[in-house]
């Protein structure tokens, strides 16, 4: 635990979450299987695009996710510490579950860990994100803060406070707050499934694009969400020292990225065929001869898809879906830093993957290499794939 600085008059001075190194960095060291948590992080990044009140999102710093708010525009910030529970038993969450200590060790229960986060200059709020719902005794925590049913003098509030005080007598956060403060400022967020979160973020991003006058097609929105997933994973993998800035998304920077990429996708959809592809390849530092060949492959592909009976419709659509799936996966890994190549190397890797897809075709079937590569370049021409190395 990071101890607050003690002034000469013995009054503790609590530092900002943006300035204090996290007391633990277990998450960035071992993050296998964190897809659900990254998906939750993406949902909060999208919420920051939607709302001016969220000004920063941390990934794997002082908690699984940390949200920094400026609720009234005065610069008096508050923070919400978010614990994400992806691995859960097939049962309702109970009071006993949030009070359970690991091997009986004090300070290791979900409740104790959450309350202990209250040690910074900002006002603290707490959130638990779970797949499973809660028992009736905890149901009122799923209501919005200050909603009817969450009254401090209510029966359920008093009952939960009494139970937590009984299990953890005299427990206090570093700032001197106890169970009552945690209950008052805590929110239980039930998300149910990774697929449900993905569908929700896709719908929200499309609605945001329409609201802001840059309406995106579903595949365009999916492409942007995959970029956000890569960014969230990269942030979670980074260590506070020396890469603190990589762990913290600011609303200003995220808005700049969103406005630029959304406009790029819209312009790409209306630009003359091949124009955006050329730009993408030149930006990646690829030579003119490769650019020219790529444009020819894309034109051949476009002509083939317009030709009646060129290929069985089901086969053609299946191949197009495979290409989209492959390049999205490769791009997401590239954005997340899992592929250590430069832009030209990443372009070559994408071509190699198209060759492997072609090799996987049934024995005796026609060669599809040109079609697959043309499809890949068509995706790039529509600004759904870029070959240059991303930057935050």
GUKE-547170 format. One record per residue (C-alpha): residue number from 1; residue in three letters; y, x, z. Coordinates in Angstrom, 2 decimals. Layout:
BEGIN
{num:NUM&residuo:ALA&y:Y&x:X&z:Z}
...
REM end
This chain:
BEGIN
{num:1&residuo:UNK&y:0.00&x:0.00&z:0.00}
{num:2&residuo:UNK&y:3.49&x:1.25&z:-0.87}
{num:3&residuo:UNK&y:5.55&x:1.31&z:2.30}
{num:4&residuo:UNK&y:9.13&x:0.07&z:2.04}
{num:5&residuo:UNK&y:11.85&x:2.64&z:2.45}
{num:6&residuo:UNK&y:13.16&x:2.60&z:6.02}
{num:7&residuo:UNK&y:16.92&x:2.98&z:6.44}
{num:8&residuo:UNK&y:18.51&x:4.67&z:9.44}
{num:9&residuo:UNK&y:19.02&x:1.31&z:11.15}
{num:10&residuo:UNK&y:15.26&x:0.68&z:10.85}
{num:11&residuo:UNK&y:15.76&x:-2.29&z:8.49}
{num:12&residuo:UNK&y:13.17&x:-2.10&z:5.67}
{num:13&residuo:UNK&y:14.51&x:-1.83&z:2.14}
{num:14&residuo:UNK&y:12.12&x:-3.41&z:-0.35}
{num:15&residuo:UNK&y:12.15&x:-1.98&z:-3.87}
{num:16&residuo:UNK&y:11.81&x:-3.83&z:-7.18}
{num:17&residuo:UNK&y:8.45&x:-4.38&z:-8.86}
{num:18&residuo:UNK&y:9.91&x:-2.63&z:-11.91}
{num:19&residuo:UNK&y:10.50&x:0.58&z:-9.96}
{num:20&residuo:UNK&y:7.54&x:0.93&z:-7.59}
{num:21&residuo:UNK&y:4.26&x:2.43&z:-8.73}
{num:22&residuo:UNK&y:1.37&x:-0.02&z:-8.13}
{num:23&residuo:UNK&y:-0.72&x:0.76&z:-5.07}
{num:24&residuo:UNK&y:-3.90&x:0.33&z:-7.14}
{num:25&residuo:UNK&y:-4.64&x:0.95&z:-10.82}
{num:26&residuo:UNK&y:-8.26&x:-0.12&z:-11.04}
{num:27&residuo:UNK&y:-7.58&x:-2.51&z:-13.91}
{num:28&residuo:UNK&y:-6.24&x:0.00&z:-16.46}
{num:29&residuo:UNK&y:-9.10&x:2.39&z:-15.66}
{num:30&residuo:UNK&y:-11.94&x:-0.06&z:-16.37}
{num:31&residuo:UNK&y:-11.07&x:-3.17&z:-18.38}
{num:32&residuo:UNK&y:-14.28&x:-4.02&z:-20.24}
{num:33&residuo:UNK&y:-14.80&x:-7.75&z:-20.66}
{num:34&residuo:UNK&y:-11.16&x:-8.64&z:-20.01}
{num:35&residuo:UNK&y:-10.75&x:-10.87&z:-23.08}
{num:36&residuo:UNK&y:-10.02&x:-13.95&z:-20.97}
{num:37&residuo:UNK&y:-7.37&x:-12.13&z:-18.94}
{num:38&residuo:UNK&y:-5.74&x:-10.79&z:-22.11}
{num:39&residuo:UNK&y:-5.73&x:-14.31&z:-23.53}
{num:40&residuo:UNK&y:-3.95&x:-15.54&z:-20.39}
{num:41&residuo:UNK&y:-1.46&x:-12.68&z:-20.78}
{num:42&residuo:UNK&y:-0.79&x:-13.78&z:-24.37}
{num:43&residuo:UNK&y:-0.12&x:-17.32&z:-23.15}
{num:44&residuo:UNK&y:2.53&x:-15.96&z:-20.77}
{num:45&residuo:UNK&y:4.07&x:-13.82&z:-23.53}
{num:46&residuo:UNK&y:4.35&x:-16.97&z:-25.60}
{num:47&residuo:UNK&y:5.91&x:-18.76&z:-22.63}
{num:48&residuo:UNK&y:8.47&x:-15.95&z:-22.42}
{num:49&residuo:UNK&y:9.31&x:-16.56&z:-26.09}
{num:50&residuo:UNK&y:9.74&x:-20.26&z:-25.32}
{num:51&residuo:UNK&y:11.73&x:-20.00&z:-22.09}
{num:52&residuo:UNK&y:14.79&x:-17.93&z:-21.19}
{num:53&residuo:UNK&y:13.85&x:-17.99&z:-17.50}
{num:54&residuo:UNK&y:10.99&x:-15.48&z:-17.94}
{num:55&residuo:UNK&y:12.56&x:-12.10&z:-18.63}
{num:56&residuo:UNK&y:9.60&x:-9.73&z:-18.17}
{num:57&residuo:UNK&y:5.80&x:-9.76&z:-18.20}
{num:58&residuo:UNK&y:3.78&x:-6.93&z:-16.64}
{num:59&residuo:UNK&y:0.14&x:-6.42&z:-17.60}
{num:60&residuo:UNK&y:-2.10&x:-4.81&z:-14.97}
{num:61&residuo:UNK&y:0.63&x:-3.43&z:-12.73}
{num:62&residuo:UNK&y:1.07&x:-4.93&z:-9.26}
{num:63&residuo:UNK&y:-1.44&x:-7.66&z:-10.13}
{num:64&residuo:UNK&y:-3.53&x:-8.75&z:-13.11}
{num:65&residuo:UNK&y:-0.33&x:-10.20&z:-14.61}
{num:66&residuo:UNK&y:3.17&x:-10.27&z:-13.15}
{num:67&residuo:UNK&y:6.00&x:-12.53&z:-14.31}
{num:68&residuo:UNK&y:9.65&x:-11.73&z:-13.60}
{num:69&residuo:UNK&y:12.03&x:-14.70&z:-13.57}
{num:70&residuo:UNK&y:15.78&x:-15.11&z:-13.69}
{num:71&residuo:UNK&y:15.82&x:-18.81&z:-12.88}
{num:72&residuo:UNK&y:19.55&x:-19.40&z:-12.55}
{num:73&residuo:UNK&y:21.01&x:-16.61&z:-14.67}
{num:74&residuo:UNK&y:22.61&x:-14.84&z:-11.70}
{num:75&residuo:UNK&y:20.42&x:-11.76&z:-11.81}
{num:76&residuo:UNK&y:18.68&x:-12.68&z:-8.55}
{num:77&residuo:UNK&y:15.13&x:-12.25&z:-9.76}
{num:78&residuo:UNK&y:11.88&x:-13.70&z:-8.48}
{num:79&residuo:UNK&y:8.36&x:-12.59&z:-9.35}
{num:80&residuo:UNK&y:5.06&x:-14.38&z:-9.68}
{num:81&residuo:UNK&y:1.89&x:-12.42&z:-8.92}
{num:82&residuo:UNK&y:-0.97&x:-13.72&z:-11.06}
{num:83&residuo:UNK&y:-4.64&x:-13.17&z:-10.28}
{num:84&residuo:UNK&y:-7.00&x:-14.09&z:-13.14}
{num:85&residuo:UNK&y:-10.59&x:-14.97&z:-12.24}
{num:86&residuo:UNK&y:-12.76&x:-14.88&z:-15.36}
{num:87&residuo:UNK&y:-16.16&x:-14.26&z:-13.74}
{num:88&residuo:UNK&y:-16.93&x:-17.27&z:-11.58}
{num:89&residuo:UNK&y:-19.90&x:-19.10&z:-10.16}
{num:90&residuo:UNK&y:-20.72&x:-22.52&z:-11.58}
{num:91&residuo:UNK&y:-19.11&x:-24.35&z:-8.67}
{num:92&residuo:UNK&y:-15.80&x:-25.68&z:-7.44}
{num:93&residuo:UNK&y:-13.43&x:-23.23&z:-5.80}
{num:94&residuo:UNK&y:-13.20&x:-23.73&z:-2.05}
{num:95&residuo:UNK&y:-11.17&x:-22.45&z:0.90}
{num:96&residuo:UNK&y:-14.14&x:-20.30&z:1.84}
{num:97&residuo:UNK&y:-14.02&x:-18.64&z:-1.61}
{num:98&residuo:UNK&y:-10.40&x:-17.50&z:-1.31}
{num:99&residuo:UNK&y:-11.04&x:-16.28&z:2.25}
{num:100&residuo:UNK&y:-14.25&x:-14.37&z:1.48}
{num:101&residuo:UNK&y:-13.93&x:-10.65&z:2.19}
{num:102&residuo:UNK&y:-15.81&x:-8.01&z:0.22}
{num:103&residuo:UNK&y:-18.46&x:-6.59&z:2.55}
{num:104&residuo:UNK&y:-16.46&x:-8.11&z:5.41}
{num:105&residuo:UNK&y:-13.65&x:-5.59&z:4.93}
{num:106&residuo:UNK&y:-10.21&x:-6.82&z:6.13}
{num:107&residuo:UNK&y:-7.61&x:-7.28&z:3.42}
{num:108&residuo:UNK&y:-10.09&x:-7.82&z:0.59}
{num:109&residuo:UNK&y:-10.12&x:-11.61&z:0.27}
{num:110&residuo:UNK&y:-8.27&x:-13.32&z:-2.58}
{num:111&residuo:UNK&y:-5.80&x:-14.86&z:-0.12}
{num:112&residuo:UNK&y:-5.10&x:-11.60&z:1.72}
{num:113&residuo:UNK&y:-4.67&x:-9.62&z:-1.50}
{num:114&residuo:UNK&y:-2.31&x:-12.23&z:-2.91}
{num:115&residuo:UNK&y:-0.12&x:-12.49&z:0.21}
{num:116&residuo:UNK&y:0.04&x:-8.69&z:0.50}
{num:117&residuo:UNK&y:1.85&x:-8.58&z:-2.87}
{num:118&residuo:UNK&y:4.93&x:-9.91&z:-1.07}
{num:119&residuo:UNK&y:6.49&x:-6.49&z:-0.52}
{num:120&residuo:UNK&y:9.26&x:-6.11&z:-3.10}
{num:121&residuo:UNK&y:12.94&x:-6.95&z:-3.32}
{num:122&residuo:UNK&y:12.32&x:-10.03&z:-5.47}
{num:123&residuo:UNK&y:11.35&x:-13.43&z:-4.06}
{num:124&residuo:UNK&y:7.57&x:-13.80&z:-4.34}
{num:125&residuo:UNK&y:5.48&x:-16.54&z:-5.89}
{num:126&residuo:UNK&y:1.70&x:-16.55&z:-6.32}
{num:127&residuo:UNK&y:-0.69&x:-17.92&z:-8.93}
{num:128&residuo:UNK&y:-4.47&x:-18.07&z:-9.34}
{num:129&residuo:UNK&y:-5.81&x:-18.68&z:-12.85}
{num:130&residuo:UNK&y:-9.41&x:-19.88&z:-12.86}
{num:131&residuo:UNK&y:-11.95&x:-21.37&z:-15.23}
{num:132&residuo:UNK&y:-13.38&x:-23.71&z:-12.60}
{num:133&residuo:UNK&y:-11.53&x:-26.51&z:-10.80}
{num:134&residuo:UNK&y:-11.02&x:-26.71&z:-7.02}
{num:135&residuo:UNK&y:-12.34&x:-28.84&z:-4.18}
{num:136&residuo:UNK&y:-10.22&x:-31.76&z:-2.99}
{num:137&residuo:UNK&y:-8.79&x:-29.73&z:-0.08}
{num:138&residuo:UNK&y:-7.13&x:-27.37&z:-2.57}
{num:139&residuo:UNK&y:-6.27&x:-29.86&z:-5.30}
{num:140&residuo:UNK&y:-2.63&x:-30.21&z:-4.20}
{num:141&residuo:UNK&y:-2.11&x:-26.54&z:-5.12}
{num:142&residuo:UNK&y:-2.66&x:-27.51&z:-8.77}
{num:143&residuo:UNK&y:0.48&x:-29.68&z:-8.60}
{num:144&residuo:UNK&y:3.77&x:-28.09&z:-9.72}
{num:145&residuo:UNK&y:5.84&x:-26.56&z:-6.93}
{num:146&residuo:UNK&y:7.95&x:-29.16&z:-5.10}
{num:147&residuo:UNK&y:6.01&x:-32.02&z:-6.74}
{num:148&residuo:UNK&y:5.04&x:-35.10&z:-4.72}
{num:149&residuo:UNK&y:1.90&x:-34.30&z:-2.77}
{num:150&residuo:UNK&y:3.01&x:-30.76&z:-1.90}
{num:151&residuo:UNK&y:5.30&x:-31.68&z:1.00}
{num:152&residuo:UNK&y:5.39&x:-29.10&z:3.81}
{num:153&residuo:UNK&y:4.76&x:-31.82&z:6.35}
{num:154&residuo:UNK&y:1.94&x:-33.35&z:4.29}
{num:155&residuo:UNK&y:-1.58&x:-33.71&z:5.64}
{num:156&residuo:UNK&y:-3.18&x:-31.39&z:3.08}
{num:157&residuo:UNK&y:-0.52&x:-28.71&z:3.49}
{num:158&residuo:UNK&y:-0.95&x:-28.70&z:7.27}
{num:159&residuo:UNK&y:-4.74&x:-28.71&z:7.03}
{num:160&residuo:UNK&y:-4.86&x:-25.69&z:4.69}
{num:161&residuo:UNK&y:-2.32&x:-23.79&z:6.79}
{num:162&residuo:UNK&y:-4.34&x:-24.45&z:9.95}
{num:163&residuo:UNK&y:-7.53&x:-23.23&z:8.26}
{num:164&residuo:UNK&y:-5.93&x:-20.03&z:6.94}
{num:165&residuo:UNK&y:-4.27&x:-19.33&z:10.30}
{num:166&residuo:UNK&y:-7.63&x:-19.83&z:12.00}
{num:167&residuo:UNK&y:-9.42&x:-17.42&z:9.67}
{num:168&residuo:UNK&y:-6.59&x:-14.86&z:9.60}
{num:169&residuo:UNK&y:-4.69&x:-15.10&z:12.93}
{num:170&residuo:UNK&y:-1.11&x:-13.79&z:12.79}
{num:171&residuo:UNK&y:-1.45&x:-12.59&z:9.19}
{num:172&residuo:UNK&y:1.85&x:-11.53&z:7.66}
{num:173&residuo:UNK&y:2.95&x:-9.99&z:4.38}
{num:174&residuo:UNK&y:4.94&x:-6.73&z:4.44}
{num:175&residuo:UNK&y:8.07&x:-8.93&z:4.27}
{num:176&residuo:UNK&y:6.95&x:-10.97&z:7.28}
{num:177&residuo:UNK&y:5.76&x:-14.12&z:5.51}
{num:178&residuo:UNK&y:2.54&x:-15.90&z:6.44}
{num:179&residuo:UNK&y:0.11&x:-18.56&z:5.24}
{num:180&residuo:UNK&y:2.76&x:-21.28&z:5.11}
{num:181&residuo:UNK&y:4.86&x:-19.22&z:2.69}
{num:182&residuo:UNK&y:1.84&x:-18.53&z:0.47}
{num:183&residuo:UNK&y:0.90&x:-22.21&z:0.28}
{num:184&residuo:UNK&y:4.47&x:-23.30&z:-0.40}
{num:185&residuo:UNK&y:4.92&x:-20.76&z:-3.19}
{num:186&residuo:UNK&y:1.38&x:-20.72&z:-4.59}
{num:187&residuo:UNK&y:0.09&x:-22.45&z:-7.71}
{num:188&residuo:UNK&y:-3.53&x:-22.94&z:-8.81}
{num:189&residuo:UNK&y:-3.71&x:-22.82&z:-12.61}
{num:190&residuo:UNK&y:-6.92&x:-24.22&z:-14.13}
{num:191&residuo:UNK&y:-7.44&x:-23.05&z:-17.74}
{num:192&residuo:UNK&y:-11.13&x:-23.99&z:-18.21}
{num:193&residuo:UNK&y:-12.11&x:-21.72&z:-21.15}
{num:194&residuo:UNK&y:-10.98&x:-18.85&z:-23.34}
{num:195&residuo:UNK&y:-11.32&x:-21.03&z:-26.44}
{num:196&residuo:UNK&y:-9.14&x:-23.73&z:-24.86}
{num:197&residuo:UNK&y:-6.42&x:-21.17&z:-24.11}
{num:198&residuo:UNK&y:-6.61&x:-19.85&z:-27.70}
{num:199&residuo:UNK&y:-6.24&x:-23.33&z:-29.17}
{num:200&residuo:UNK&y:-3.32&x:-24.08&z:-26.87}
{num:201&residuo:UNK&y:-1.45&x:-20.88&z:-27.76}
{num:202&residuo:UNK&y:-2.02&x:-21.48&z:-31.48}
{num:203&residuo:UNK&y:-0.55&x:-24.99&z:-31.29}
{num:204&residuo:UNK&y:2.36&x:-23.79&z:-29.15}
{num:205&residuo:UNK&y:3.19&x:-20.92&z:-31.53}
{num:206&residuo:UNK&y:3.17&x:-23.24&z:-34.54}
{num:207&residuo:UNK&y:5.44&x:-25.70&z:-32.68}
{num:208&residuo:UNK&y:7.78&x:-22.86&z:-31.71}
{num:209&residuo:UNK&y:7.96&x:-21.70&z:-35.33}
{num:210&residuo:UNK&y:8.85&x:-25.22&z:-36.49}
{num:211&residuo:UNK&y:11.46&x:-25.61&z:-33.75}
{num:212&residuo:UNK&y:13.11&x:-22.33&z:-34.74}
{num:213&residuo:UNK&y:13.12&x:-23.08&z:-38.46}
{num:214&residuo:UNK&y:10.41&x:-20.61&z:-39.50}
{num:215&residuo:UNK&y:7.38&x:-22.92&z:-39.85}
{num:216&residuo:UNK&y:4.14&x:-20.94&z:-39.95}
{num:217&residuo:UNK&y:0.79&x:-21.87&z:-41.40}
{num:218&residuo:UNK&y:-2.18&x:-21.71&z:-38.99}
{num:219&residuo:UNK&y:-3.48&x:-18.45&z:-40.50}
{num:220&residuo:UNK&y:-0.02&x:-16.88&z:-40.16}
{num:221&residuo:UNK&y:0.21&x:-17.98&z:-36.54}
{num:222&residuo:UNK&y:-3.29&x:-16.62&z:-35.90}
{num:223&residuo:UNK&y:-2.23&x:-13.27&z:-37.34}
{num:224&residuo:UNK&y:0.73&x:-13.06&z:-34.95}
{num:225&residuo:UNK&y:-1.44&x:-14.07&z:-31.99}
{num:226&residuo:UNK&y:-3.90&x:-11.30&z:-32.85}
{num:227&residuo:UNK&y:-1.02&x:-8.85&z:-32.79}
{num:228&residuo:UNK&y:0.00&x:-10.16&z:-29.36}
{num:229&residuo:UNK&y:-3.59&x:-9.80&z:-28.13}
{num:230&residuo:UNK&y:-3.58&x:-6.19&z:-29.24}
{num:231&residuo:UNK&y:-0.27&x:-5.59&z:-27.49}
{num:232&residuo:UNK&y:-1.53&x:-7.21&z:-24.27}
{num:233&residuo:UNK&y:-4.66&x:-5.10&z:-24.27}
{num:234&residuo:UNK&y:-2.68&x:-1.93&z:-24.96}
{num:235&residuo:UNK&y:-0.38&x:-2.76&z:-22.04}
{num:236&residuo:UNK&y:-3.32&x:-3.44&z:-19.73}
{num:237&residuo:UNK&y:-5.00&x:-0.16&z:-20.70}
{num:238&residuo:UNK&y:-1.88&x:1.95&z:-20.12}
{num:239&residuo:UNK&y:-1.24&x:3.66&z:-16.79}
{num:240&residuo:UNK&y:2.02&x:3.26&z:-14.88}
{num:241&residuo:UNK&y:2.51&x:7.01&z:-14.96}
{num:242&residuo:UNK&y:3.52&x:8.16&z:-17.50}
{num:243&residuo:UNK&y:3.56&x:4.91&z:-19.55}
{num:244&residuo:UNK&y:5.35&x:2.36&z:-17.36}
{num:245&residuo:UNK&y:7.38&x:0.97&z:-20.27}
{num:246&residuo:UNK&y:4.18&x:0.22&z:-22.19}
{num:247&residuo:UNK&y:3.02&x:-2.02&z:-19.35}
{num:248&residuo:UNK&y:6.18&x:-4.14&z:-19.24}
{num:249&residuo:UNK&y:7.23&x:-6.59&z:-21.96}
{num:250&residuo:UNK&y:10.87&x:-7.63&z:-21.93}
{num:251&residuo:UNK&y:12.04&x:-10.92&z:-23.41}
{num:252&residuo:UNK&y:14.66&x:-9.15&z:-25.52}
{num:253&residuo:UNK&y:12.12&x:-6.84&z:-27.18}
{num:254&residuo:UNK&y:9.55&x:-9.61&z:-27.64}
{num:255&residuo:UNK&y:12.13&x:-11.93&z:-29.21}
{num:256&residuo:UNK&y:13.13&x:-9.17&z:-31.63}
{num:257&residuo:UNK&y:9.48&x:-8.66&z:-32.62}
{num:258&residuo:UNK&y:8.89&x:-12.41&z:-33.00}
{num:259&residuo:UNK&y:11.96&x:-13.08&z:-35.12}
{num:260&residuo:UNK&y:11.25&x:-10.11&z:-37.39}
{num:261&residuo:UNK&y:7.55&x:-10.89&z:-37.90}
{num:262&residuo:UNK&y:8.01&x:-14.64&z:-38.34}
{num:263&residuo:UNK&y:10.70&x:-14.09&z:-40.98}
{num:264&residuo:UNK&y:8.56&x:-11.47&z:-42.67}
{num:265&residuo:UNK&y:5.66&x:-13.92&z:-42.94}
{num:266&residuo:UNK&y:7.90&x:-16.65&z:-44.35}
{num:267&residuo:UNK&y:9.44&x:-14.29&z:-46.90}
{num:268&residuo:UNK&y:6.01&x:-12.94&z:-47.78}
{num:269&residuo:UNK&y:4.75&x:-16.42&z:-48.56}
{num:270&residuo:UNK&y:7.62&x:-17.05&z:-51.00}
{num:271&residuo:UNK&y:7.96&x:-13.54&z:-52.47}
{num:272&residuo:UNK&y:6.63&x:-12.75&z:-55.97}
{num:273&residuo:UNK&y:2.93&x:-11.89&z:-55.88}
{num:274&residuo:UNK&y:2.32&x:-8.22&z:-55.20}
{num:275&residuo:UNK&y:5.84&x:-7.50&z:-53.96}
{num:276&residuo:UNK&y:5.03&x:-7.52&z:-50.26}
{num:277&residuo:UNK&y:1.78&x:-5.66&z:-50.85}
{num:278&residuo:UNK&y:3.69&x:-2.80&z:-52.46}
{num:279&residuo:UNK&y:6.07&x:-2.69&z:-49.50}
{num:280&residuo:UNK&y:3.22&x:-2.68&z:-46.99}
{num:281&residuo:UNK&y:1.45&x:0.19&z:-48.73}
{num:282&residuo:UNK&y:4.60&x:2.25&z:-49.22}
{num:283&residuo:UNK&y:5.45&x:1.74&z:-45.53}
{num:284&residuo:UNK&y:1.99&x:3.10&z:-44.72}
{num:285&residuo:UNK&y:2.77&x:6.27&z:-46.72}
{num:286&residuo:UNK&y:0.18&x:5.58&z:-49.42}
{num:287&residuo:UNK&y:0.65&x:7.18&z:-52.86}
{num:288&residuo:UNK&y:1.81&x:5.23&z:-55.91}
{num:289&residuo:UNK&y:-1.55&x:5.44&z:-57.70}
{num:290&residuo:UNK&y:-3.28&x:3.69&z:-54.80}
{num:291&residuo:UNK&y:-0.51&x:1.09&z:-54.66}
{num:292&residuo:UNK&y:-0.89&x:0.36&z:-58.36}
{num:293&residuo:UNK&y:-4.67&x:0.02&z:-58.16}
{num:294&residuo:UNK&y:-4.36&x:-2.24&z:-55.12}
{num:295&residuo:UNK&y:-1.93&x:-4.54&z:-56.95}
{num:296&residuo:UNK&y:-4.33&x:-4.70&z:-59.92}
{num:297&residuo:UNK&y:-7.25&x:-5.60&z:-57.64}
{num:298&residuo:UNK&y:-5.17&x:-8.29&z:-56.01}
{num:299&residuo:UNK&y:-4.19&x:-9.73&z:-59.41}
{num:300&residuo:UNK&y:-7.82&x:-9.71&z:-60.57}
{num:301&residuo:UNK&y:-8.81&x:-11.48&z:-57.37}
{num:302&residuo:UNK&y:-6.07&x:-14.07&z:-57.80}
{num:303&residuo:UNK&y:-7.14&x:-14.71&z:-61.39}
{num:304&residuo:UNK&y:-10.79&x:-14.99&z:-60.38}
{num:305&residuo:UNK&y:-10.09&x:-17.54&z:-57.66}
{num:306&residuo:UNK&y:-8.23&x:-19.70&z:-60.19}
{num:307&residuo:UNK&y:-11.08&x:-19.55&z:-62.69}
{num:308&residuo:UNK&y:-13.35&x:-22.55&z:-62.53}
{num:309&residuo:UNK&y:-16.97&x:-21.71&z:-61.69}
{num:310&residuo:UNK&y:-16.22&x:-17.99&z:-61.25}
{num:311&residuo:UNK&y:-18.20&x:-18.20&z:-58.04}
{num:312&residuo:UNK&y:-19.88&x:-20.98&z:-56.10}
{num:313&residuo:UNK&y:-17.17&x:-22.55&z:-53.86}
{num:314&residuo:UNK&y:-19.19&x:-22.13&z:-50.68}
{num:315&residuo:UNK&y:-19.87&x:-18.46&z:-51.46}
{num:316&residuo:UNK&y:-16.24&x:-17.79&z:-52.33}
{num:317&residuo:UNK&y:-14.92&x:-19.45&z:-49.16}
{num:318&residuo:UNK&y:-17.54&x:-17.67&z:-47.06}
{num:319&residuo:UNK&y:-16.54&x:-14.27&z:-48.43}
{num:320&residuo:UNK&y:-12.85&x:-15.01&z:-47.85}
{num:321&residuo:UNK&y:-13.57&x:-15.95&z:-44.23}
{num:322&residuo:UNK&y:-15.58&x:-12.75&z:-43.75}
{num:323&residuo:UNK&y:-12.75&x:-10.61&z:-45.11}
{num:324&residuo:UNK&y:-10.20&x:-12.34&z:-42.86}
{num:325&residuo:UNK&y:-12.45&x:-11.91&z:-39.84}
{num:326&residuo:UNK&y:-13.11&x:-8.23&z:-40.55}
{num:327&residuo:UNK&y:-9.50&x:-7.20&z:-41.18}
{num:328&residuo:UNK&y:-8.24&x:-9.16&z:-38.17}
{num:329&residuo:UNK&y:-10.77&x:-7.40&z:-35.93}
{num:330&residuo:UNK&y:-9.90&x:-4.00&z:-37.38}
{num:331&residuo:UNK&y:-6.16&x:-4.61&z:-37.09}
{num:332&residuo:UNK&y:-6.48&x:-5.83&z:-33.49}
{num:333&residuo:UNK&y:-8.40&x:-2.67&z:-32.56}
{num:334&residuo:UNK&y:-5.83&x:-0.53&z:-34.41}
{num:335&residuo:UNK&y:-2.93&x:-2.20&z:-32.58}
{num:336&residuo:UNK&y:-4.73&x:-1.79&z:-29.25}
{num:337&residuo:UNK&y:-5.18&x:1.94&z:-29.83}
{num:338&residuo:UNK&y:-8.96&x:1.74&z:-30.08}
{num:339&residuo:UNK&y:-8.89&x:3.23&z:-33.59}
{num:340&residuo:UNK&y:-7.39&x:6.72&z:-33.56}
{num:341&residuo:UNK&y:-6.27&x:7.03&z:-37.19}
{num:342&residuo:UNK&y:-2.99&x:7.32&z:-39.01}
{num:343&residuo:UNK&y:-1.86&x:4.61&z:-41.44}
{num:344&residuo:UNK&y:-3.62&x:6.13&z:-44.44}
{num:345&residuo:UNK&y:-6.79&x:6.52&z:-42.41}
{num:346&residuo:UNK&y:-6.65&x:2.89&z:-41.31}
{num:347&residuo:UNK&y:-6.24&x:1.77&z:-44.94}
{num:348&residuo:UNK&y:-9.31&x:3.84&z:-45.88}
{num:349&residuo:UNK&y:-11.26&x:2.32&z:-42.98}
{num:350&residuo:UNK&y:-10.44&x:-1.20&z:-44.22}
{num:351&residuo:UNK&y:-11.70&x:-0.29&z:-47.71}
{num:352&residuo:UNK&y:-14.88&x:1.21&z:-46.22}
{num:353&residuo:UNK&y:-15.50&x:-2.03&z:-44.34}
{num:354&residuo:UNK&y:-15.18&x:-4.01&z:-47.59}
{num:355&residuo:UNK&y:-17.78&x:-1.71&z:-49.17}
{num:356&residuo:UNK&y:-20.12&x:-2.32&z:-46.24}
{num:357&residuo:UNK&y:-19.68&x:-6.08&z:-46.60}
{num:358&residuo:UNK&y:-20.59&x:-5.71&z:-50.25}
{num:359&residuo:UNK&y:-23.68&x:-3.68&z:-49.33}
{num:360&residuo:UNK&y:-24.79&x:-6.51&z:-47.05}
{num:361&residuo:UNK&y:-25.04&x:-9.00&z:-49.93}
{num:362&residuo:UNK&y:-28.48&x:-10.44&z:-50.73}
{num:363&residuo:UNK&y:-30.73&x:-8.30&z:-52.91}
{num:364&residuo:UNK&y:-30.19&x:-8.98&z:-56.60}
{num:365&residuo:UNK&y:-26.84&x:-10.71&z:-56.20}
{num:366&residuo:UNK&y:-23.77&x:-9.65&z:-58.18}
{num:367&residuo:UNK&y:-21.55&x:-6.83&z:-56.94}
{num:368&residuo:UNK&y:-18.60&x:-8.29&z:-55.00}
{num:369&residuo:UNK&y:-16.73&x:-5.12&z:-54.07}
{num:370&residuo:UNK&y:-13.68&x:-5.80&z:-56.26}
{num:371&residuo:UNK&y:-13.47&x:-9.40&z:-55.07}
{num:372&residuo:UNK&y:-13.62&x:-8.36&z:-51.40}
{num:373&residuo:UNK&y:-10.97&x:-5.66&z:-51.79}
{num:374&residuo:UNK&y:-8.77&x:-7.97&z:-53.86}
{num:375&residuo:UNK&y:-9.05&x:-10.56&z:-51.08}
{num:376&residuo:UNK&y:-8.06&x:-7.93&z:-48.50}
{num:377&residuo:UNK&y:-4.99&x:-6.94&z:-50.55}
{num:378&residuo:UNK&y:-4.09&x:-10.61&z:-51.04}
{num:379&residuo:UNK&y:-4.09&x:-11.00&z:-47.25}
{num:380&residuo:UNK&y:-1.76&x:-7.99&z:-46.99}
{num:381&residuo:UNK&y:0.47&x:-9.41&z:-49.73}
{num:382&residuo:UNK&y:0.91&x:-12.55&z:-47.61}
{num:383&residuo:UNK&y:2.04&x:-10.34&z:-44.69}
{num:384&residuo:UNK&y:-1.08&x:-11.15&z:-42.65}
{num:385&residuo:UNK&y:-2.24&x:-7.53&z:-42.66}
{num:386&residuo:UNK&y:-0.30&x:-4.29&z:-42.38}
{num:387&residuo:UNK&y:-1.66&x:-0.77&z:-42.70}
{num:388&residuo:UNK&y:1.04&x:1.19&z:-40.91}
{num:389&residuo:UNK&y:0.54&x:2.16&z:-37.27}
{num:390&residuo:UNK&y:2.21&x:-0.41&z:-35.00}
{num:391&residuo:UNK&y:4.94&x:0.41&z:-32.52}
{num:392&residuo:UNK&y:5.98&x:-1.47&z:-29.36}
REM end
